[in-house]
Amino acid sequence: MTAQLNPRGDVAVLVPAAGAGVRLGPGRPKALRFLAGEPLLAHAVRRVAAAPSVHSIVVAAPVAEAAAVAELLAPIAPVTVVVGGATRQESVAAALAAVPAGPEIILVHDAARALTPSTLVESVAAAVRAGDDAVIPVLPVVDTIKEVAADELVLGTVDRSALRAVQTPQGFRRVVLAAAHAAAVDPLTDDAGLVEKQGGSVRCVPGSEYALKITRPFDLALAEHLLLTGAATDTP
């Protein structure tokens, strides 16, 4: 059954899904690798579409897979599919350009975070709606962190109390994200970094253990276990 997005919603979600995912091993682009019988992208879009505030979803797909991605997602939710770029930043910019008039809150979400609950989508959107320029979901860093030299000698131990692991979706006021991309010179790994470069403020909100990024084969196995045991169900 195709999810019906909210025509009165104020949120557009961009899903850059054009990456190869080389750390996951050989095969199709990462977003199209299977998790419990479905591509990661299908899981991610289904959960995003379940969030009540979402008005529209734009997916940036690999050029050779754009038609297949549109066919894959059609039964899940009404989605606009665009061709992604060579970098994540280029893919986000392409998706942003395709957002229809209306939504003033833009969320950028990794397809690799396929188990992200729709409640986290709403939490990030609510923080932007409350007035922040940019919002990121985070988790405290629990491991001891060492700074290491090129020869693998330890230089020191980093105080982890002020460190956070960043997840997606990251949320932005539309005008802020558009301006950050327009001014971007050096590629960065997340869109909040572009806002930081322009002097914008970025607010942290609590993330979710289930919003893990599927990067390596172990992550895929863990995500499948969470799904098959019912630990990562997403009830709208």
MOPE-V84796 format. One line per field, one symbol per residue. ss: DSSP state (H for helix, E for strand, L for the rest). A space follows every 50 residues. Layout:
BEGIN
ss: ???
END
This chain:
BEGIN
ss: LLELLLLLLLEEEEEEELLLLHHHLLLLLHHHLEELLEEHHHHHHHHHHL LLLEEEEEEEELHHHHHHHHHHHHLLELLEEEELLLLHHHHHHHHHHLLL LLLLEEEELLLLLLLLLHHHHHHHHHHHHLLLLEEEEEEELLLLEEEELL LLLEEEEELHHHLEEELLLEEEEHHHHHHHHHHLLLLLLLHHHHHHHLLL LEEEEELLLLLLLLLLHHHHHHHHHHHHLLLLLLLL
END
